[in-house]
Amino acid sequence: DQILGITPYEDLRFNYKGRKISEHEMAEQIQYICKQVGLEPKVHRSVSTFSYGERKRLCVAQILLANAEVVLCDEPTSGLD
């Protein structure tokens, strides 16, 4: 689980790789998404300190970041706190 050694900000920033977006705009979008899923206070803390539910919220943040038209989820609320 290499993701456990990074922060939500670093994880979501990695998902921006290859997009044509300014560093400032990217940071604002990451902060906004983290606020939407309730991770804003922990955006710069190691994922290794997160509860199972917080890790699930990070997964939801990754989905929101993708801005997909359709998302298929199997038990999307399972484990959310």
trRosetta pair geometry for C-beta under 8 A, 3 or more apart (Angstrom, degrees):
i j d omega theta_ij theta_ji phi_ij phi_ji
1 4 4.6 50 126 -12 109 115
2 5 6.2 -52 -170 26 54 108
2 6 7.6 34 145 -9 73 107
3 6 6.1 -73 -160 39 46 103
3 11 6.2 49 -149 -104 97 126
3 47 5.7 -38 141 75 82 158
4 46 7.2 43 165 167 59 97
4 47 5.2 -124 -130 90 40 99
4 48 4.1 76 172 -80 95 82
5 46 6.6 -36 -153 -149 30 111
5 47 7.6 -22 21 46 17 95
5 48 6.4 33 -80 -37 41 121
6 10 4.2 -113 -178 83 113 132
6 11 5.5 135 107 -54 124 84
6 46 7.1 145 93 -135 9 68
6 47 6.2 16 72 4 58 113
7 10 4.8 98 53 7 78 100
7 11 7.0 -142 95 -4 41 88
7 43 6.7 62 163 152 114 45
7 44 5.2 -4 -156 -146 155 33
7 45 6.1 126 -125 63 98 24
7 46 6.1 -72 -80 -89 68 35
7 47 6.7 166 -122 -32 24 79
8 11 5.5 -56 -145 38 34 113
8 12 6.1 25 161 -12 69 109
8 30 8.0 154 129 -179 88 106
8 34 6.0 114 123 -108 138 119
8 39 5.4 109 -62 151 178 141
8 42 6.7 79 4 111 129 84
8 43 5.2 -91 71 -139 113 52
8 44 7.9 -81 45 -54 82 26
8 45 7.8 23 4 55 95 66
8 47 6.5 119 -57 -77 68 96
8 58 5.4 -133 -113 -118 105 110
8 61 6.8 35 -166 75 118 162
9 12 6.2 -61 -145 43 25 103
9 13 6.0 29 155 -24 64 111
9 30 5.8 84 -132 152 71 142
9 34 7.6 -26 -76 -56 72 148
9 43 4.9 72 -52 164 100 90
9 44 5.7 2 1 -85 134 64
10 13 5.6 -54 -142 36 28 115
10 14 6.5 36 155 -26 62 102
11 14 5.9 -52 -158 26 29 114
11 15 7.1 26 147 -17 60 104
11 47 7.0 55 -34 -49 139 138
11 58 6.7 31 86 -176 154 122
11 62 7.4 -65 140 -80 110 108
12 15 5.5 -52 -157 32 41 115
12 16 7.1 45 146 -24 64 99
12 30 4.7 140 107 -128 136 106
12 33 6.8 170 -143 76 152 137
12 34 7.5 -119 -13 -57 160 100
12 61 6.2 -63 -86 136 125 117
12 62 6.8 -142 -101 -91 78 67
12 65 5.7 -170 -149 -81 98 157
13 16 5.6 -51 -161 25 40 115
13 17 8.0 71 142 -46 59 78
13 26 6.7 79 -124 153 78 125
13 30 6.5 -12 -65 -82 73 152
14 17 5.8 -15 -174 -23 46 114
15 62 6.2 177 -74 -139 161 85
15 65 5.4 74 109 122 142 142
15 66 7.4 -81 177 -70 130 73
16 19 5.1 -81 -172 33 69 122
16 21 6.4 -86 -168 54 117 130
16 26 5.1 67 -153 -139 168 124
16 30 7.9 -73 -39 -61 133 110
16 65 7.6 -90 -64 -179 78 123
19 26 7.8 140 81 -95 122 112
21 25 5.1 -118 179 86 96 120
21 26 5.1 116 116 -62 119 93
21 29 7.8 -30 173 6 150 143
22 25 4.5 89 58 10 89 103
22 26 6.7 -152 91 -7 45 87
23 26 5.7 -56 -148 37 28 114
23 27 6.4 30 154 -20 64 106
24 27 5.8 -55 -150 34 28 111
24 28 6.5 28 153 -17 63 106
25 28 5.7 -54 -149 36 33 113
25 29 6.3 31 154 -18 66 106
26 29 5.8 -57 -149 37 30 109
26 30 6.3 29 155 -19 65 106
27 30 5.8 -54 -147 36 30 111
27 31 6.4 30 155 -18 64 107
28 31 5.8 -56 -148 37 30 111
28 32 6.3 31 153 -21 64 108
29 32 5.5 -53 -146 36 32 114
29 33 6.3 29 157 -16 66 105
29 65 7.5 105 142 -124 112 85
30 33 6.0 -55 -146 38 29 108
30 34 6.2 29 155 -17 64 109
30 43 7.2 115 140 -156 101 128
30 65 7.7 21 -102 -104 66 122
31 34 5.8 -57 -146 39 28 111
31 35 6.3 32 153 -22 63 105
31 40 6.7 58 -166 -126 70 95
31 43 6.7 -6 -110 -107 64 169
32 35 5.7 -55 -152 33 29 112
32 36 6.5 32 150 -23 63 104
33 36 5.5 -51 -151 31 35 116
33 37 6.7 10 159 0 67 106
33 61 4.9 108 146 -151 111 91
33 64 5.1 165 -140 98 111 128
33 65 5.7 16 -117 -68 169 85
34 37 6.3 -68 -147 49 31 94
34 39 4.3 -91 -160 81 86 93
34 40 4.7 128 119 -79 99 56
34 42 8.0 -150 -172 65 121 67
34 43 4.7 35 -174 -90 169 111
34 61 6.2 26 -87 -123 55 142
35 38 7.7 40 -173 -72 29 24
35 39 7.9 -95 -58 56 21 58
35 40 4.2 38 -88 -62 65 129
36 61 7.6 141 70 -105 99 81
36 64 6.6 175 86 -160 143 173
37 57 4.4 147 162 -178 114 99
37 58 7.5 151 120 -74 150 29
37 60 5.1 156 -117 88 132 115
37 61 4.8 -104 11 -65 154 92
37 64 7.2 -157 -45 4 117 144
38 57 6.0 -73 60 -155 96 155
39 42 5.2 -77 -167 60 72 97
39 43 6.0 107 131 -74 89 69
39 54 6.7 116 -102 -159 100 90
39 57 5.6 165 -49 119 111 124
39 58 6.5 88 -83 -78 161 73
39 61 6.5 -53 26 -53 140 145
40 43 5.8 -14 -149 -34 33 113
42 45 4.4 -61 -161 33 79 121
42 49 7.9 -146 -153 86 123 111
42 50 7.1 116 154 -91 151 97
42 54 6.9 -13 75 -162 161 135
45 49 5.7 -71 156 54 115 131
45 50 7.7 135 105 -59 110 85
46 49 5.3 93 76 -2 86 98
46 50 8.0 -137 111 -18 56 86
47 50 5.2 -36 -163 5 54 125
47 55 6.5 85 -173 -104 103 89
47 58 6.6 9 -122 -59 118 169
50 54 3.7 -131 -165 91 104 125
50 55 5.0 133 113 -54 130 78
50 58 7.2 2 -168 -22 172 128
51 54 4.8 99 50 5 74 102
51 55 7.2 -135 95 -4 41 86
51 81 6.0 4 103 -1 140 149
52 55 5.7 -56 -154 35 33 112
52 56 6.6 35 148 -20 65 104
52 79 5.2 -92 135 -168 109 115
52 81 7.7 109 74 -30 74 111
53 56 5.4 -51 -150 34 36 114
53 57 6.6 38 150 -21 65 100
53 79 5.6 -166 -90 151 63 71
53 80 5.1 89 -147 -157 96 28
53 81 3.0 137 79 -3 175 93
54 57 5.4 -48 -150 33 37 114
54 58 6.7 44 148 -22 63 97
54 81 7.1 -28 -40 37 65 117
55 58 5.5 -45 -154 28 37 115
55 59 6.9 42 145 -19 62 98
56 59 5.4 -47 -157 30 39 116
56 60 6.8 41 145 -19 65 99
56 78 7.5 -153 -128 88 150 60
56 79 4.8 151 -49 101 150 110
56 80 5.3 -121 99 -81 138 67
57 60 5.3 -46 -150 33 41 114
57 61 6.5 47 147 -23 66 99
57 80 6.7 99 -62 -130 83 91
58 61 5.3 -47 -150 32 37 116
58 62 6.7 42 149 -22 64 99
59 62 5.6 -48 -152 31 35 114
59 63 6.7 37 149 -19 63 102
60 63 5.6 -52 -153 34 36 114
60 64 6.4 36 150 -18 67 104
60 76 7.7 90 -94 -175 102 100
61 64 5.6 -53 -147 37 33 111
61 65 6.2 39 152 -24 65 106
62 65 5.6 -52 -147 34 31 116
62 66 6.7 38 152 -26 61 101
63 66 5.8 -51 -156 25 33 114
63 68 7.1 -65 -169 21 73 115
63 71 5.5 64 -166 -131 121 150
63 73 8.0 -1 -112 -77 161 116
64 67 7.3 32 168 -67 43 54
66 71 7.9 120 75 -88 128 114
68 71 5.3 113 80 -65 127 87
73 76 3.6 35 141 -70 146 108
75 78 3.9 26 148 -22 114 126
77 80 5.1 -70 -162 17 63 126
